[in-house]
């Protein structure tokens, strides 16, 4: 049975009923491969799992490289840089170190050919355990050196190992001081909140956000010449605005706030945030149109382009937030960017049917589907396979 009838789609809801939505026509989104002048914008991209190979929990990542790289070209075409091998690509949730290395190498080569920006995550996740600060520092240094060897900018990711062994703010400063002394070009520092990874509780040496922020700012101020910017993923616009005002001159704040990015990127007339967002992987055409409007000084058009995307992003990133990757991959499949809805580590099962059905509905409202009929057809097939067909 089909879920689509004469331009309408029937979807299941969380209360066990169904609702009918009108399928919106495709929009002819402009591309902007030249990028943007007023903001620096990265999309944190997902990886496409090979649907014909083993990708179950605990298995090494088997990646569909053609689809994975084609998706990055889609982002480049819309003027976005790629933030590679980040949590969106399932770091610490299925993407193992050999796959990370190949992913960064392939993407960096592709970005260089396209004349596009790329920044890639360096952490400590390739080691099984790190017993002390020296071991954490060595692990960080190895990954930083690898990322730099590919020509990619480095994003220094938060480390679960450091969160385990550090006992004070000074421990964090000691490790990061050493790593920042070694980098050959300015990096992006990533502060990832516990809503994205509960293993990072107490990062920067305190569970008190103001205390942790003071330590973070001390680090950035010490090494301002080696820090291009900071990406903060705490989902607090108030905190981001305050931190943004306190950063040293020349250090960017790359918003990681998938709940409040339109206002933060727009700015307050004095300061603004740049962007490094998983949400931009889902809404690339609309984000591109909005950033082009900012370049043109048309704030009304910027707001009009961003507004329909925010309900979608807030749903994709709804708690438990660390499962947002499932919504990103689902939208990629519905949009025709990949042949199947399969994820590394079997993560396609992480969200319930009504949640993903509503993701479809909100993406439809934002007119993000390049082929709405294909998206509706794929949704119908998936719903039937889940036992939720009309």
C-alpha positions, 0 to 999 in steps of 0.5 A: 500500500502507498502512503502517497495519494494525489500529492498527499502523504500519510504519516504515522504519529507518536500517539498512534494516529496518522496525519496527512500532509501535502507534498510540496513542490521541488524548489530550484535552489541556486548553487554557490560553489564560490562560497561566501564573504560574510561568514565562514560556514562548514557542514559537519558531514555524515558517512554513507554506509555500504548497504551490502556489507556488514555494518552492525554494532561493533563491526568495522565501518564499511563505507560507500565511498562513492556516495560519501564523496558525492555528498561532500561535493553536494556541500561544496556546490552549495558553498559550504566547507566540510567539517570532516570525521566529526561526531556527525560522521559517527566518531565514537559511534561506529567510525573506527580509526582506519576508516577515519584516516581514509575518510579524511585523506579522500575528502581532503584530496577532493576539497583541494580539487574543488578549491573548497575548505575542509577541517577535520577532527583530531582526537584520541579515539584510535587508542583503546585506553590512555592511562595518564596525561602523557598518553593522551597527549601522544594520542592527540599528537598522532592524530593532529600530525595525520590530519595536517599531513593530508592538507586539512585544517585541524579541529581539535576534538574533545577527548573521552580519554582526557575526560577520564584521566584529568583531575583538574583544569590544569590537566586540561591546560597542560595537554592542550598547551602541548598540542597547540605548541605543535600545530603548524597552522591555526586550528579550531578547538571543539567544545562538545557538550554532554547532550552530544556525548555524556562521556564528556561530563566535567570537560575543562575541569568542572561541571560548572559552566562558568568555571569551565568557560573561564578555563577554556578562555584562558587556553584560547587567550594563551594561544590566540595566534594558533587558534583560528576559532572555537566550535561550541556545541552546548545548545545555549545561545546565551552562553555563546553570545557571552563567550563570543564577546570574550574571545580574543580579537581574530578568534572566530566562534563557529556556532555548533548550536543546532537549536539557535543558529539563525540568530547566532549567525545573523549576529547582534550588529556588533558580533556574529558567529560563523558556522560549523553545524551538523544541521547544515548537512541536512539543510545545505541548499537553504543554508546556502541561500541564507548565507548568499542573502547575508552577503547581499546585505538582505537580512529579510531574505536571510530570515526567510530562508532560515526560518523553515529549517529551524523546526526541522533542525530542532527535531533532528537534534531532539534528545537523546541528541547524540542520535541526530546522525540518524535523521541526517542519514535519513534525509540524505537517503530521502533526497537521493544522495545515497542508495539506502538507509543503512548506517555504520554500527546499525545506527539507522535503528536509533530513532523511532518511526514517528520521529523520522516520519515527522523529519520527512514532514518538516523537510517537506515544509522547508522544500528541501527535497530535490525530488519530492515524489522520490522522497515520498516513494522512499518514505512509503517503502520504508514505512511499509518495511517498518510495519507502519504503512498506510 
